[in-house]
Amino acid sequence: LIFAATRRHAPRLCLHRLGTMAAEPGAAKKAQAKVRAAKKKKNKENQKARKAAHLAQKQEPPSKKKLTQDDNVEIEYVPDAPAHESDPVFAAMRNVFQRFEVQEEEEEEPENDEVDPNKRRRNKEKLRAREPEEESDDDEMAGLSRKRRKEMNRMSVAMLKSLVRRPDVVEVWDTHAPDPRHLVFLKAYRNTVTVPRHWSHKRRYMAGKRGVEKPPFKLPEYIEATGIAKIRQAIMEKESSKGLRGKARDKVRPKVGKLDIDHQVLHDAFFKYQTKPKGVSRHGEMYYEGKEYEVKMSAKKPGQLSEALRLALGMGDNHPPPWLYNMQRYGPPPAYPALKIPGLNAPIPFGAEYGYHAGGWGKPPVDEFGNPLYGDWAHGDQQDAEEDDEGLWGELDDDDESEDDMMNMGPEGDGTATPAV
């Protein structure tokens, strides 16, 4: 009623409430006594319930007693015996099951004065004899950091090259892989696309190309030979000489057939004279910065030295290459077993001499009986000439010599003439 009343009647209602409270002075004390009595009754009921629960917990048997975190209970896991010991499949997987078996821990003997001191000494000697190397290794590895221990257990590049079939694909960082041999196998697999070279570069990709002027596009030679460039140039000059009215007229009604080229010329250009573009990558090749400036080794042949290379190596006329002495000592390169190398498995040039003087061709490799090791270095040219003179298989011999012999033989010589009587 106080909150529902208007502002005008609110003072009258408050005064009426105070008047009623003054008329009954003992009402507030009675209410407080009732609340206190209810609280005491509730506390007595809670206390009785607590006592009953405590008595019931004492009378509960020990098997049903609940375990708490404060109770020290040890749980022992006993593994079940294998059910299929006679099964051959179980016999094959026995080693796997043994890994999951619980191993019994050895009980430590109590250190009492009654234990025999000689027995203690013998046990210590046995332990020292079992693990002398492990203790020394642990002492050495204890002072090393984790990074240093990884480096010590890492395989070297030379060892990795000796273990794989394709040592030419091995790189320095391949030894850092979790399984280096598997990585080299994947790199050497057929049609494998390699990782781009710039993955380990510190600078951005193609940063070295910045500032290099790009040459303008040029038509291939077989297209330029058709004369289409000249026709297009003439048409563009004619278009530039037109005025605004002529250009607007061409937009509304454009002319067709401006490039008048013989279709046979275009057909021959694309189907007869077309050549492969230069610098196109093959399957599995990735472009890297500076690839177009590298020398293509496919056009080079092993064993043939150009004049520029001879001049760079300081080789004179009839002088051997600087690697000939090592080849005579260690053998020919394994990548080219059939390569003819003068001074090793082929004769030296005319006018050259064997020896270790300036311009000498060393000493040809021979075995203990004087036979050449890698090929006949003395008569190689003669053998090659004989092989070339053999001719083709199935070729017929010339009959000129046989006819001349028959003409020179007389009637008595051939044995067919009848003797005179």
Salt bridges, closest charged atoms under 4 A:
GLU151 OE1 - ARG148 NH1 3.40
ASP168 OD1 - ARG166 NE 3.01
GLU171 OE1 - LYS187 NZ 3.15
ASP174 OD2 - LYS187 NZ 2.87
GLU239 OE2 - LYS242 NZ 3.97
GLU239 OE2 - LYS258 NZ 2.85
ASP250 OD2 - LYS242 NZ 2.56
ASP268 OD1 - HIS267 ND1 3.66
GLU285 OE2 - ARG282 NE 3.22
GLU285 OE1 - LYS291 NZ 3.30
GLU289 OE2 - ARG203 NH2 3.33
GLU292 OE2 - LYS209 NZ 2.25
GLU294 OE2 - ARG197 NH1 3.94
